[in-house]
Amino acid sequence: MAFLVILVLSCVLWIGFPLFHCGDFIAFYERGIVYCKRKWTLEELGEISFLDVRTNYSFFTRTYMRTAVRDFNLTYIKDGKKNYNRAYFEAL
């Protein structure tokens, strides 16, 4: 019985984990971005690139926006790369 409870709890946590990221958002502006209520200027971010990571213990890939300051986790943000390209390159 205890095994069943642990199994159910682990399934609920694994399925519900993306819900913790419901507040994650990113907005692109002419001179910078806003990521989860924090403003960053393009000058302090430096060169921006994207990285898709797939690990052995996960079915899904993680998407990171890599900058000189830090790596931003865009996994749970819909169309993060596409919106970046629209904002700064006007291309898809």
HUBELTA-V410646 format. One record per residue. RES is the residue in three letters. SS is DSSP state (helix for helix, strand for strand, loop for the rest). PHI is phi in whole degrees, 0 to 359 (999 if undefined). PSI is psi as a letter, one per 40 degrees, with the letter a starting at -180 (none if undefined). Layout:
RES|SS|PHI|PSI + RES|SS|PHI|PSI
//
This chain:
MET|loop|999|d + ALA|helix|296|d + PHE|helix|298|d + LEU|helix|295|d + VAL|helix|295|d + ILE|helix|297|d + LEU|helix|297|d + VAL|helix|295|d + LEU|helix|296|d + SER|helix|293|d + CYS|helix|293|d + VAL|helix|296|d + LEU|helix|295|d + TRP|helix|293|d + ILE|helix|284|d + GLY|helix|275|e + PHE|helix|303|d + PRO|helix|298|d + LEU|helix|293|d + PHE|helix|295|d + HIS|helix|262|e + CYS|loop|298|d + GLY|loop|276|e + ASP|loop|290|h + PHE|loop|207|i + ILE|strand|220|h + ALA|strand|231|h + PHE|strand|257|h + TYR|strand|236|i + GLU|loop|301|d + ARG|loop|248|e + GLY|strand|173|a + ILE|strand|227|i + VAL|strand|239|h + TYR|strand|237|h + CYS|loop|50|f + LYS|loop|72|e + ARG|strand|246|h + LYS|strand|267|h + TRP|strand|228|h + THR|strand|270|i + LEU|helix|295|d + GLU|helix|295|d + GLU|helix|283|d + LEU|helix|286|d + GLY|loop|76|a + GLU|loop|288|h + ILE|loop|246|h + SER|strand|221|i + PHE|strand|242|i + LEU|strand|224|h + ASP|strand|256|h + VAL|strand|241|h + ARG|strand|236|h + THR|loop|256|i + ASN|loop|290|d + TYR|loop|263|e + SER|loop|226|i + PHE|loop|278|e + PHE|loop|248|i + THR|strand|266|i + ARG|strand|255|i + THR|strand|245|h + TYR|strand|239|i + MET|strand|260|h + ARG|strand|266|h + THR|loop|226|i + ALA|loop|289|d + VAL|loop|276|d + ARG|loop|194|i + ASP|strand|261|h + PHE|strand|266|h + ASN|strand|277|h + LEU|loop|255|e + THR|loop|302|d + TYR|loop|260|e + ILE|loop|256|h + LYS|loop|292|h + ASP|loop|57|f + GLY|helix|296|d + LYS|helix|293|d + LYS|helix|296|d + ASN|helix|292|d + TYR|helix|298|d + ASN|helix|295|d + ARG|helix|294|d + ALA|helix|287|d + TYR|helix|249|e + PHE|loop|236|e + GLU|loop|52|f + ALA|loop|218|i + LEU|loop|254|none
//
